[in-house]
């Protein structure tokens, strides 16, 4: 497959990926830990309710997973647009 160099397409894909990662992070850290905490209080993980778990550990764990996902996806985009490191 021949990679193509399209700066506008690359930037658009990058911004879309960033916004998607920020939306997931905001949902987990703000939504699950604060807004939906009363709904998650009946579900227990590790001896505590799920809302508290998201507030204390879940949002941090999700953020770390998002970092690795972003790096993996950007490597794919770099290859697609011919900007990868060889």
C-alpha positions in Angstrom: 0.0 0.0 0.0 1.4 3.3 -1.1 1.3 5.9 1.7 0.1 9.3 0.8 1.0 12.7 2.2 -2.1 14.7 2.9 -1.4 17.2 5.6 -5.0 18.3 6.0 -6.3 14.7 6.3 -3.5 13.8 8.7 -4.4 16.8 10.9 -8.1 16.1 10.8 -7.5 12.4 11.8 -5.2 13.5 14.6 -7.7 16.0 16.0 -10.6 13.5 15.7 -8.5 11.0 17.7 -7.6 13.6 20.4 -11.3 14.6 20.8 -12.4 11.0 21.0 -9.8 10.3 23.7 -10.7 13.5 25.6 -14.4 12.5 25.5 -13.7 9.0 26.9 -11.5 10.5 29.6 -14.1 13.2 30.5 -16.9 10.6 30.7 -14.9 8.3 33.0 -13.3 10.9 35.2 -16.2 13.4 35.5 -19.2 11.3 34.5 -18.6 8.0 36.3 -16.8 9.5 39.3 -19.1 12.5 39.9 -22.3 12.6 37.9 -23.2 8.9 37.8 -21.8 8.0 41.2 -25.2 7.4 42.8 -26.1 5.1 40.0 -22.9 3.1 40.4 -23.1 2.9 44.2 -24.7 -0.6 44.1 -22.0 -2.2 42.1 -18.9 -3.3 44.2 -15.4 -3.6 42.9 -12.6 -4.6 45.3 -14.7 -3.9 48.4 -15.9 -0.5 47.4 -18.6 0.9 45.2 -17.8 1.5 41.5 -18.3 5.3 41.6 -15.7 5.6 44.4 -13.4 3.2 42.5 -13.6 5.4 39.3 -12.9 8.5 41.4 -9.9 7.0 43.0 -8.3 4.6 40.5 -10.5 4.1 37.5 -10.0 7.5 35.9 -6.2 7.2 36.3 -6.2 3.7 34.9 -8.3 4.9 32.0 -6.0 7.8 31.3 -3.0 5.4 31.2 -4.8 3.1 28.8 -5.7 6.1 26.6 -2.1 7.2 26.5 -1.1 3.8 25.1 -4.1 3.7 22.7 -3.2 7.2 21.4 0.4 6.2 20.8 -0.6 3.0 19.0 -3.2 4.8 16.8 -0.9 7.6 16.0 1.7 5.1 14.8 -1.0 3.7 12.5 -1.8 7.2 11.2 1.8 8.0 10.7 2.2 4.8 8.5 -0.9 5.6 6.6 0.2 9.1 5.7 3.9 8.2 5.2 5.3 9.9 8.3 6.4 6.9 10.2 9.9 6.4 11.5 11.7 3.5 9.9 
